[in-house]
Amino acid sequence: MKLGAGFWLTSLGFNAYWTLAVLWRERGFPLLLVGAALALAFTPAKQRKWVLLAALLGIAMDALWCYVGLFAFSGQNGVPLWMCALWLTFACWWCWLLSRIRLTLPILVLLGAVSGPLAYAIGWQLNAMVPQLAPEVMLLALACAWAIYLPAISWLMLRGRTPS
């Protein structure tokens, strides 16, 4: 599978957006909201319901973690608006990514188990969130959740593919 410049630029763009979201948080919310709206606008109409569902499930997952005391977002009760914008942008990017690369279930599970907790660990180091339990417990719980979340949100798109 050959990945062109558009793939790398879009993926780098999302990573830059993620970094700015975590660094700016509330201060950058208007810009983050514009970015999320643009990401949704560029998502094909037939995929928007899937993207919104994926974003809502991610927000719900974070809300659950905050509610049960796994972690807290710095200076916030619950999931802050900047994180909601980040979830929407992630869902748009992930939808776009899945339309370009083929990932198997084991790869999705492994990718979720590693990349999800890694993102939160970096967010913790950048003071965007704070563990409320031992960090090892937080990261293990996040790994388990993301090992389920990523394949679950990917399932509908992967199910609809035909072999090439």
Rosetta constraint file for C-alpha pairs under 8 A:
AtomPair CA 1 CA 101 HARMONIC 7.80 0.50
AtomPair CA 3 CA 7 HARMONIC 6.04 0.50
AtomPair CA 3 CA 8 HARMONIC 7.52 0.50
AtomPair CA 4 CA 8 HARMONIC 6.82 0.50
AtomPair CA 5 CA 9 HARMONIC 5.99 0.50
AtomPair CA 6 CA 10 HARMONIC 5.92 0.50
AtomPair CA 7 CA 11 HARMONIC 6.13 0.50
AtomPair CA 8 CA 12 HARMONIC 5.96 0.50
AtomPair CA 9 CA 13 HARMONIC 5.90 0.50
AtomPair CA 10 CA 14 HARMONIC 6.22 0.50
AtomPair CA 11 CA 15 HARMONIC 6.29 0.50
AtomPair CA 11 CA 93 HARMONIC 7.72 0.50
AtomPair CA 12 CA 16 HARMONIC 6.12 0.50
AtomPair CA 13 CA 17 HARMONIC 6.18 0.50
AtomPair CA 14 CA 18 HARMONIC 6.12 0.50
AtomPair CA 14 CA 89 HARMONIC 7.75 0.50
AtomPair CA 14 CA 90 HARMONIC 7.52 0.50
AtomPair CA 14 CA 93 HARMONIC 6.97 0.50
AtomPair CA 15 CA 19 HARMONIC 6.16 0.50
AtomPair CA 16 CA 20 HARMONIC 6.18 0.50
AtomPair CA 17 CA 21 HARMONIC 6.03 0.50
AtomPair CA 17 CA 32 HARMONIC 7.76 0.50
AtomPair CA 17 CA 35 HARMONIC 7.99 0.50
AtomPair CA 18 CA 22 HARMONIC 6.24 0.50
AtomPair CA 18 CA 86 HARMONIC 6.74 0.50
AtomPair CA 19 CA 23 HARMONIC 6.10 0.50
AtomPair CA 20 CA 24 HARMONIC 5.64 0.50
AtomPair CA 20 CA 25 HARMONIC 7.67 0.50
AtomPair CA 20 CA 28 HARMONIC 7.85 0.50
AtomPair CA 21 CA 25 HARMONIC 5.22 0.50
AtomPair CA 21 CA 28 HARMONIC 6.99 0.50
AtomPair CA 21 CA 29 HARMONIC 7.76 0.50
AtomPair CA 21 CA 32 HARMONIC 6.61 0.50
AtomPair CA 21 CA 82 HARMONIC 6.66 0.50
AtomPair CA 21 CA 83 HARMONIC 7.59 0.50
AtomPair CA 21 CA 86 HARMONIC 6.77 0.50
AtomPair CA 22 CA 123 HARMONIC 6.31 0.50
AtomPair CA 22 CA 126 HARMONIC 7.22 0.50
AtomPair CA 22 CA 128 HARMONIC 6.01 0.50
AtomPair CA 23 CA 126 HARMONIC 6.86 0.50
AtomPair CA 23 CA 128 HARMONIC 7.38 0.50
AtomPair CA 24 CA 28 HARMONIC 4.94 0.50
AtomPair CA 24 CA 29 HARMONIC 7.64 0.50
AtomPair CA 25 CA 29 HARMONIC 6.26 0.50
AtomPair CA 25 CA 82 HARMONIC 5.55 0.50
AtomPair CA 25 CA 83 HARMONIC 7.72 0.50
AtomPair CA 25 CA 128 HARMONIC 7.53 0.50
AtomPair CA 26 CA 81 HARMONIC 7.59 0.50
AtomPair CA 26 CA 82 HARMONIC 6.05 0.50
AtomPair CA 28 CA 32 HARMONIC 6.06 0.50
AtomPair CA 28 CA 82 HARMONIC 7.80 0.50
AtomPair CA 29 CA 33 HARMONIC 5.89 0.50
AtomPair CA 29 CA 81 HARMONIC 7.29 0.50
AtomPair CA 29 CA 82 HARMONIC 5.38 0.50
AtomPair CA 29 CA 85 HARMONIC 7.98 0.50
AtomPair CA 30 CA 34 HARMONIC 6.35 0.50
AtomPair CA 31 CA 35 HARMONIC 6.25 0.50
AtomPair CA 32 CA 36 HARMONIC 6.15 0.50
AtomPair CA 32 CA 82 HARMONIC 6.80 0.50
AtomPair CA 32 CA 85 HARMONIC 6.27 0.50
AtomPair CA 32 CA 86 HARMONIC 7.44 0.50
AtomPair CA 33 CA 37 HARMONIC 6.09 0.50
AtomPair CA 33 CA 82 HARMONIC 7.62 0.50
AtomPair CA 33 CA 85 HARMONIC 5.71 0.50
AtomPair CA 34 CA 38 HARMONIC 6.12 0.50
AtomPair CA 35 CA 39 HARMONIC 6.13 0.50
AtomPair CA 35 CA 89 HARMONIC 7.42 0.50
AtomPair CA 36 CA 40 HARMONIC 6.22 0.50
AtomPair CA 36 CA 85 HARMONIC 5.62 0.50
AtomPair CA 36 CA 86 HARMONIC 7.12 0.50
AtomPair CA 36 CA 88 HARMONIC 6.06 0.50
AtomPair CA 36 CA 89 HARMONIC 4.94 0.50
AtomPair CA 37 CA 41 HARMONIC 6.06 0.50
AtomPair CA 38 CA 42 HARMONIC 6.17 0.50
AtomPair CA 39 CA 43 HARMONIC 6.34 0.50
AtomPair CA 39 CA 89 HARMONIC 6.02 0.50
AtomPair CA 39 CA 92 HARMONIC 6.05 0.50
AtomPair CA 39 CA 93 HARMONIC 7.61 0.50
AtomPair CA 40 CA 48 HARMONIC 7.06 0.50
AtomPair CA 40 CA 88 HARMONIC 7.65 0.50
AtomPair CA 40 CA 89 HARMONIC 7.36 0.50
AtomPair CA 40 CA 92 HARMONIC 6.21 0.50
AtomPair CA 43 CA 47 HARMONIC 6.63 0.50
AtomPair CA 43 CA 48 HARMONIC 6.36 0.50
AtomPair CA 43 CA 92 HARMONIC 6.43 0.50
AtomPair CA 43 CA 96 HARMONIC 7.50 0.50
AtomPair CA 44 CA 48 HARMONIC 6.58 0.50
AtomPair CA 47 CA 51 HARMONIC 6.27 0.50
AtomPair CA 47 CA 95 HARMONIC 7.61 0.50
AtomPair CA 48 CA 52 HARMONIC 6.04 0.50
AtomPair CA 49 CA 53 HARMONIC 6.13 0.50
AtomPair CA 50 CA 54 HARMONIC 6.11 0.50
AtomPair CA 51 CA 55 HARMONIC 6.14 0.50
AtomPair CA 51 CA 88 HARMONIC 7.24 0.50
AtomPair CA 51 CA 91 HARMONIC 5.21 0.50
AtomPair CA 51 CA 92 HARMONIC 5.75 0.50
AtomPair CA 51 CA 95 HARMONIC 6.72 0.50
AtomPair CA 52 CA 56 HARMONIC 6.05 0.50
AtomPair CA 52 CA 88 HARMONIC 6.91 0.50
AtomPair CA 52 CA 91 HARMONIC 7.39 0.50
AtomPair CA 53 CA 57 HARMONIC 6.07 0.50
AtomPair CA 54 CA 58 HARMONIC 6.24 0.50
AtomPair CA 54 CA 88 HARMONIC 7.95 0.50
AtomPair CA 54 CA 91 HARMONIC 5.83 0.50
AtomPair CA 54 CA 153 HARMONIC 5.73 0.50
AtomPair CA 55 CA 59 HARMONIC 6.17 0.50
AtomPair CA 55 CA 84 HARMONIC 7.66 0.50
AtomPair CA 55 CA 87 HARMONIC 5.09 0.50
AtomPair CA 55 CA 88 HARMONIC 4.93 0.50
AtomPair CA 55 CA 90 HARMONIC 7.54 0.50
AtomPair CA 55 CA 91 HARMONIC 5.54 0.50
AtomPair CA 56 CA 60 HARMONIC 5.99 0.50
AtomPair CA 56 CA 87 HARMONIC 7.86 0.50
AtomPair CA 57 CA 61 HARMONIC 6.05 0.50
AtomPair CA 58 CA 62 HARMONIC 6.32 0.50
AtomPair CA 58 CA 87 HARMONIC 6.40 0.50
AtomPair CA 58 CA 149 HARMONIC 7.89 0.50
AtomPair CA 59 CA 63 HARMONIC 6.09 0.50
AtomPair CA 59 CA 79 HARMONIC 7.08 0.50
AtomPair CA 59 CA 83 HARMONIC 7.86 0.50
AtomPair CA 59 CA 84 HARMONIC 6.31 0.50
AtomPair CA 59 CA 87 HARMONIC 6.70 0.50
AtomPair CA 60 CA 64 HARMONIC 6.07 0.50
AtomPair CA 61 CA 65 HARMONIC 6.34 0.50
AtomPair CA 62 CA 66 HARMONIC 6.20 0.50
AtomPair CA 62 CA 78 HARMONIC 7.96 0.50
AtomPair CA 62 CA 79 HARMONIC 6.54 0.50
AtomPair CA 63 CA 67 HARMONIC 6.03 0.50
AtomPair CA 63 CA 78 HARMONIC 5.76 0.50
AtomPair CA 63 CA 79 HARMONIC 5.75 0.50
AtomPair CA 64 CA 68 HARMONIC 6.13 0.50
AtomPair CA 65 CA 69 HARMONIC 6.08 0.50
AtomPair CA 65 CA 70 HARMONIC 5.11 0.50
AtomPair CA 65 CA 71 HARMONIC 6.25 0.50
AtomPair CA 65 CA 72 HARMONIC 7.98 0.50
AtomPair CA 66 CA 70 HARMONIC 5.98 0.50
AtomPair CA 66 CA 71 HARMONIC 5.48 0.50
AtomPair CA 66 CA 72 HARMONIC 5.41 0.50
AtomPair CA 66 CA 73 HARMONIC 7.87 0.50
AtomPair CA 66 CA 77 HARMONIC 7.78 0.50
AtomPair CA 66 CA 78 HARMONIC 5.74 0.50
AtomPair CA 66 CA 79 HARMONIC 7.51 0.50
AtomPair CA 67 CA 78 HARMONIC 7.21 0.50
AtomPair CA 69 CA 132 HARMONIC 5.71 0.50
AtomPair CA 69 CA 133 HARMONIC 7.27 0.50
AtomPair CA 70 CA 131 HARMONIC 6.20 0.50
AtomPair CA 70 CA 132 HARMONIC 5.21 0.50
AtomPair CA 70 CA 133 HARMONIC 5.78 0.50
AtomPair CA 70 CA 138 HARMONIC 5.88 0.50
AtomPair CA 71 CA 129 HARMONIC 6.79 0.50
AtomPair CA 71 CA 130 HARMONIC 5.51 0.50
AtomPair CA 71 CA 131 HARMONIC 4.21 0.50
AtomPair CA 71 CA 132 HARMONIC 4.64 0.50
AtomPair CA 71 CA 133 HARMONIC 7.09 0.50
AtomPair CA 71 CA 138 HARMONIC 7.25 0.50
AtomPair CA 72 CA 76 HARMONIC 7.08 0.50
AtomPair CA 72 CA 77 HARMONIC 7.16 0.50
AtomPair CA 72 CA 78 HARMONIC 7.11 0.50
AtomPair CA 72 CA 129 HARMONIC 5.54 0.50
AtomPair CA 72 CA 130 HARMONIC 5.34 0.50
AtomPair CA 72 CA 131 HARMONIC 6.48 0.50
AtomPair CA 72 CA 132 HARMONIC 6.68 0.50
AtomPair CA 73 CA 77 HARMONIC 7.16 0.50
AtomPair CA 73 CA 78 HARMONIC 7.12 0.50
AtomPair CA 73 CA 79 HARMONIC 6.94 0.50
AtomPair CA 73 CA 80 HARMONIC 7.36 0.50
AtomPair CA 73 CA 128 HARMONIC 5.93 0.50
AtomPair CA 73 CA 129 HARMONIC 4.01 0.50
AtomPair CA 73 CA 130 HARMONIC 6.18 0.50
AtomPair CA 74 CA 127 HARMONIC 6.67 0.50
AtomPair CA 74 CA 128 HARMONIC 5.38 0.50
AtomPair CA 74 CA 129 HARMONIC 4.83 0.50
AtomPair CA 74 CA 130 HARMONIC 6.34 0.50
AtomPair CA 76 CA 80 HARMONIC 6.49 0.50
AtomPair CA 79 CA 83 HARMONIC 6.46 0.50
AtomPair CA 79 CA 84 HARMONIC 7.15 0.50
AtomPair CA 80 CA 84 HARMONIC 6.62 0.50
AtomPair CA 81 CA 85 HARMONIC 6.35 0.50
AtomPair CA 82 CA 86 HARMONIC 6.25 0.50
AtomPair CA 83 CA 87 HARMONIC 6.11 0.50
AtomPair CA 84 CA 88 HARMONIC 6.31 0.50
AtomPair CA 85 CA 89 HARMONIC 6.23 0.50
AtomPair CA 86 CA 90 HARMONIC 6.00 0.50
AtomPair CA 87 CA 91 HARMONIC 6.12 0.50
AtomPair CA 88 CA 92 HARMONIC 6.31 0.50
AtomPair CA 89 CA 93 HARMONIC 6.17 0.50
AtomPair CA 90 CA 94 HARMONIC 5.93 0.50
AtomPair CA 91 CA 95 HARMONIC 6.04 0.50
AtomPair CA 92 CA 96 HARMONIC 6.24 0.50
AtomPair CA 93 CA 97 HARMONIC 6.02 0.50
AtomPair CA 94 CA 98 HARMONIC 6.09 0.50
AtomPair CA 95 CA 99 HARMONIC 6.51 0.50
AtomPair CA 95 CA 154 HARMONIC 7.92 0.50
AtomPair CA 95 CA 157 HARMONIC 7.92 0.50
AtomPair CA 96 CA 100 HARMONIC 6.87 0.50
AtomPair CA 97 CA 101 HARMONIC 6.30 0.50
AtomPair CA 98 CA 102 HARMONIC 6.69 0.50
AtomPair CA 98 CA 103 HARMONIC 7.60 0.50
AtomPair CA 98 CA 154 HARMONIC 7.51 0.50
AtomPair CA 98 CA 157 HARMONIC 7.27 0.50
AtomPair CA 98 CA 158 HARMONIC 7.73 0.50
AtomPair CA 99 CA 157 HARMONIC 7.82 0.50
AtomPair CA 103 CA 107 HARMONIC 6.11 0.50
AtomPair CA 103 CA 108 HARMONIC 6.39 0.50
AtomPair CA 104 CA 108 HARMONIC 6.20 0.50
AtomPair CA 105 CA 109 HARMONIC 6.16 0.50
AtomPair CA 105 CA 151 HARMONIC 6.44 0.50
AtomPair CA 106 CA 110 HARMONIC 6.18 0.50
AtomPair CA 107 CA 111 HARMONIC 5.83 0.50
AtomPair CA 108 CA 112 HARMONIC 5.94 0.50
AtomPair CA 108 CA 147 HARMONIC 7.28 0.50
AtomPair CA 108 CA 150 HARMONIC 6.25 0.50
AtomPair CA 108 CA 151 HARMONIC 5.42 0.50
AtomPair CA 109 CA 113 HARMONIC 6.06 0.50
AtomPair CA 109 CA 146 HARMONIC 7.60 0.50
AtomPair CA 109 CA 147 HARMONIC 4.42 0.50
AtomPair CA 109 CA 148 HARMONIC 6.68 0.50
AtomPair CA 109 CA 150 HARMONIC 6.86 0.50
AtomPair CA 109 CA 151 HARMONIC 6.16 0.50
AtomPair CA 110 CA 114 HARMONIC 6.16 0.50
AtomPair CA 110 CA 147 HARMONIC 6.49 0.50
AtomPair CA 111 CA 115 HARMONIC 5.68 0.50
AtomPair CA 111 CA 116 HARMONIC 7.85 0.50
AtomPair CA 111 CA 147 HARMONIC 7.39 0.50
AtomPair CA 111 CA 150 HARMONIC 7.93 0.50
AtomPair CA 112 CA 116 HARMONIC 5.44 0.50
AtomPair CA 112 CA 143 HARMONIC 6.93 0.50
AtomPair CA 112 CA 146 HARMONIC 4.64 0.50
AtomPair CA 112 CA 147 HARMONIC 4.58 0.50
AtomPair CA 112 CA 148 HARMONIC 7.46 0.50
AtomPair CA 112 CA 149 HARMONIC 7.30 0.50
AtomPair CA 112 CA 150 HARMONIC 5.46 0.50
AtomPair CA 112 CA 151 HARMONIC 7.73 0.50
AtomPair CA 113 CA 117 HARMONIC 6.84 0.50
AtomPair CA 113 CA 142 HARMONIC 7.45 0.50
AtomPair CA 113 CA 143 HARMONIC 4.13 0.50
AtomPair CA 113 CA 144 HARMONIC 6.20 0.50
AtomPair CA 113 CA 145 HARMONIC 7.59 0.50
AtomPair CA 113 CA 146 HARMONIC 5.34 0.50
AtomPair CA 113 CA 147 HARMONIC 4.53 0.50
AtomPair CA 114 CA 118 HARMONIC 6.20 0.50
AtomPair CA 114 CA 143 HARMONIC 6.41 0.50
AtomPair CA 115 CA 119 HARMONIC 6.13 0.50
AtomPair CA 116 CA 120 HARMONIC 6.62 0.50
AtomPair CA 116 CA 142 HARMONIC 6.70 0.50
AtomPair CA 116 CA 143 HARMONIC 6.49 0.50
AtomPair CA 116 CA 146 HARMONIC 5.67 0.50
AtomPair CA 117 CA 121 HARMONIC 5.99 0.50
AtomPair CA 117 CA 139 HARMONIC 5.48 0.50
AtomPair CA 117 CA 140 HARMONIC 7.81 0.50
AtomPair CA 117 CA 142 HARMONIC 5.39 0.50
AtomPair CA 117 CA 143 HARMONIC 5.57 0.50
AtomPair CA 117 CA 146 HARMONIC 7.67 0.50
AtomPair CA 118 CA 122 HARMONIC 6.18 0.50
AtomPair CA 119 CA 123 HARMONIC 6.14 0.50
AtomPair CA 120 CA 124 HARMONIC 5.99 0.50
AtomPair CA 120 CA 129 HARMONIC 7.74 0.50
AtomPair CA 121 CA 125 HARMONIC 6.28 0.50
AtomPair CA 121 CA 139 HARMONIC 7.61 0.50
AtomPair CA 122 CA 126 HARMONIC 6.21 0.50
AtomPair CA 123 CA 127 HARMONIC 6.22 0.50
AtomPair CA 123 CA 128 HARMONIC 5.14 0.50
AtomPair CA 123 CA 129 HARMONIC 6.13 0.50
AtomPair CA 124 CA 128 HARMONIC 5.65 0.50
AtomPair CA 124 CA 129 HARMONIC 4.93 0.50
AtomPair CA 124 CA 130 HARMONIC 5.74 0.50
AtomPair CA 124 CA 131 HARMONIC 7.57 0.50
AtomPair CA 131 CA 135 HARMONIC 5.91 0.50
AtomPair CA 131 CA 138 HARMONIC 6.61 0.50
AtomPair CA 132 CA 138 HARMONIC 8.00 0.50
AtomPair CA 133 CA 137 HARMONIC 6.56 0.50
AtomPair CA 133 CA 138 HARMONIC 6.38 0.50
AtomPair CA 134 CA 138 HARMONIC 6.41 0.50
AtomPair CA 135 CA 139 HARMONIC 6.08 0.50
AtomPair CA 136 CA 140 HARMONIC 6.06 0.50
AtomPair CA 137 CA 141 HARMONIC 6.11 0.50
AtomPair CA 138 CA 142 HARMONIC 6.13 0.50
AtomPair CA 139 CA 143 HARMONIC 6.01 0.50
AtomPair CA 140 CA 144 HARMONIC 6.29 0.50
AtomPair CA 141 CA 145 HARMONIC 6.17 0.50
AtomPair CA 142 CA 146 HARMONIC 5.91 0.50
AtomPair CA 143 CA 147 HARMONIC 5.97 0.50
AtomPair CA 144 CA 148 HARMONIC 6.62 0.50
AtomPair CA 145 CA 149 HARMONIC 5.95 0.50
AtomPair CA 146 CA 150 HARMONIC 5.74 0.50
AtomPair CA 147 CA 151 HARMONIC 6.97 0.50
AtomPair CA 148 CA 152 HARMONIC 6.06 0.50
AtomPair CA 149 CA 153 HARMONIC 6.16 0.50
AtomPair CA 150 CA 154 HARMONIC 6.15 0.50
AtomPair CA 151 CA 155 HARMONIC 5.87 0.50
AtomPair CA 152 CA 156 HARMONIC 7.98 0.50
AtomPair CA 154 CA 158 HARMONIC 6.10 0.50
AtomPair CA 155 CA 159 HARMONIC 5.80 0.50
AtomPair CA 156 CA 160 HARMONIC 6.34 0.50
AtomPair CA 157 CA 161 HARMONIC 6.79 0.50
